[in-house]
């Protein structure tokens, strides 16, 4: 076998192993179904600011801003306990948070496709935190 052909075969065989550690995308419809079913294996993590979270978030979501996630990671429980779906407003903070989670040993990671912008544009269920007087 020629060297370029061998390299191509190896690249195809090894690529899935490299991708296996990357978070999977989850569509809003799939997440909405899991949330509404009360899926206990699911943890939805909103990594926006507390003010953004209070303005509206996905039902059942936990809010830990991406910039404090490393110091608060114990609040999520053991790394293999849940499928963790991460979202922010548009994707930048989610990517940082997913990297933090991966470094902490979480492997069941998902990124909400389109983040908060898509979720809200599709008029999906939203919870708003009441304003305190």
C-alpha positions, 0 to 999 in steps of 0.5 A: 500500500502506498504511503498516501493511501495508508495515511488516508485509511488511518485518518478515516479510522482514527477520526471518530475517536477524535470526534467522540470527545466533542460535544454533540449538538442537540436540536431545540425540538429534541431538547424541548421533548426531553424537558417536557418528559421530565427526563431525569438524566438531563441537566440543562445549563444556562451559562449566561449572566444571572440578569439574562437568566432572570429575563428568560430561560429554558424550563428547569435550567440551572444558571451558572455563568460561564466565567464562574463555572470552574469554581462552581462545577461541584454544583453539577454533581458527579461528571457522569451522572447527567447528559449536560446540555449547555447554552448561552445567548449565541454560542461563544460562552457555551463553547468556553463552558463546554471546554471547562466541563470537558476538562473537569471530566464531563463526557455526556455533553451537548450544545443546544443548536442555535443557543438561546437566540434560536430557542426564543425565536422558535417561541419555545417554552420560557420561564421568567424569574419574577422581579422582586419588589 
